[in-house]
Structures are given as structure tokens and as C-alpha cells.
Amino acid sequence: QVQLVESGGGLVQAGGSLRLSCTASGRLFSINAMGWYRQGPGKQRELVADITKGDSTNYADSVKGRFTISRDNAKNTVYLQMNSLKPEDTAVYYCAADLTLGRAWGQGTQVTVSS
């Protein structure tokens, strides 16, 4: 199994920045890619960004140019740097790991952007 622990959420004004962290533990060899998803009020969960073992990245159109996903393999940690935040970025952000079999999820961290 893989366990994911997120941190870094909070309240920020529009235009501000936050950095989310996700640290993985357990059967790390089974992880193929990691990513960040979010679920806003009354909305479905959506992919924000992901990063493969080879460091290829993919972003939702709504965050391109504002968010950056990166990883520190020595710390088993994936980051999401969020700049120029907008009120519509308000959501619970979840870390996810794509495994050989299935997907693991973190518990989620709240990000609230005030206007």
C-alpha cells in the first residue's frame, strides 16, 4: 500500500501564492505517476496537474502558467506551487498516486482564495 500525506493549504487573498506538499510512504516502487486533483463546492473532482516518473508534466488549462508541479525523489515528495491564485481556485486539493494496481489518495487539504 501507499500512504499520502498532504500539507500546505490555507486561506490566501486573490493574487497570492501557496505551495502544497504531498509525501508518500509505503510501497513506493509501485508508483507510476503522481498528481494533484481538486474538488470545488458543488463540482466534480478534476485533475489539476500530474508528473510521471520521467518528470513529464501535464496541467489543466485553467492553471497553465500559474501552477507548477515538481517532485523531490530524495524526500518522496511532490509539490504544487500555486501562484496568481483566483477565487475559482478555491477547493479541496487531493494528492494522488497512480499505482501498478489502482490509485491511492491523500486526505485532502483545503485551499480558500478570497476576493
C-alpha positions in Angstrom: 0.0 0.0 0.0 0.9 3.6 -0.4 0.1 6.4 2.1 -0.1 10.0 1.0 0.0 13.0 3.4 -0.7 16.5 2.2 0.1 19.8 3.7 0.2 23.5 2.8 -3.4 24.5 2.3 -4.9 27.6 3.8 -6.6 30.9 3.2 -5.0 33.4 0.8 -6.1 36.6 -1.0 -6.6 36.6 -4.7 -3.2 37.1 -6.4 -1.4 35.3 -3.7 0.6 32.1 -3.6 0.6 28.8 -1.8 2.7 25.6 -2.0 1.2 22.3 -1.4 3.3 19.2 -0.4 2.5 15.5 -0.6 4.8 13.0 1.0 4.4 9.3 0.0 5.3 6.3 2.1 4.9 2.5 1.8 5.3 0.6 -1.5 6.9 3.5 -3.3 8.1 1.2 -6.1 4.5 0.7 -7.2 4.0 4.4 -8.0 4.0 5.3 -11.7 2.9 8.9 -11.6 1.7 11.4 -9.0 -0.7 14.3 -9.3 -2.9 16.8 -7.7 -6.7 16.9 -8.1 -9.2 19.4 -6.7 -12.9 19.4 -5.9 -14.6 22.8 -5.6 -18.0 23.4 -3.9 -20.7 21.6 -6.0 -18.2 20.5 -8.6 -16.7 17.2 -9.6 -13.1 16.3 -8.8 -10.8 17.4 -11.6 -7.2 16.9 -12.5 -5.0 19.9 -11.7 -1.5 18.6 -12.7 0.4 15.4 -12.8 4.0 14.3 -13.1 5.4 11.0 -14.3 8.4 9.0 -13.2 10.3 10.6 -16.1 9.3 14.1 -15.0 6.8 14.7 -17.8 4.1 17.1 -16.6 0.6 17.8 -17.6 -1.7 20.7 -16.5 -5.3 21.6 -16.6 -5.9 24.5 -19.0 -7.2 26.6 -16.1 -3.9 26.5 -14.2 -1.4 26.6 -17.0 1.2 29.4 -16.4 0.1 29.8 -12.8 0.7 26.4 -11.2 3.9 24.2 -11.2 4.2 20.6 -10.2 7.5 19.2 -9.1 9.0 16.3 -7.2 11.9 15.7 -4.8 12.6 12.0 -5.1 15.0 12.0 -2.1 12.1 13.2 0.1 9.4 11.1 -1.7 7.5 14.4 -2.0 5.6 16.1 -4.8 4.9 19.8 -4.7 2.3 22.1 -6.2 3.4 25.7 -6.4 0.3 27.9 -6.9 0.8 31.5 -8.0 -1.7 34.2 -9.0 -4.4 32.4 -7.2 -8.0 33.2 -8.1 -11.2 32.7 -6.1 -12.2 30.0 -8.5 -9.2 28.0 -7.4 -11.0 27.5 -4.0 -11.3 23.8 -3.5 -10.1 20.8 -1.5 -6.9 19.7 -3.1 -6.1 16.0 -3.2 -2.8 14.3 -3.9 -3.0 11.1 -5.9 -0.6 8.3 -6.8 -1.2 6.1 -9.8 0.0 2.7 -8.8 0.7 -0.6 -10.7 -2.8 -1.6 -9.5 -5.2 1.2 -8.8 -4.7 4.7 -7.3 -4.0 6.0 -3.8 -5.4 9.2 -2.4 -4.4 11.7 0.3 -6.9 13.1 2.8 -7.2 16.4 1.1 -6.2 19.9 2.1 -8.4 23.0 1.8 -7.4 26.0 -0.3 -9.5 29.1 0.0 -8.9 32.2 -2.1 -10.7 35.3 -1.0 -11.5 38.1 -3.5 
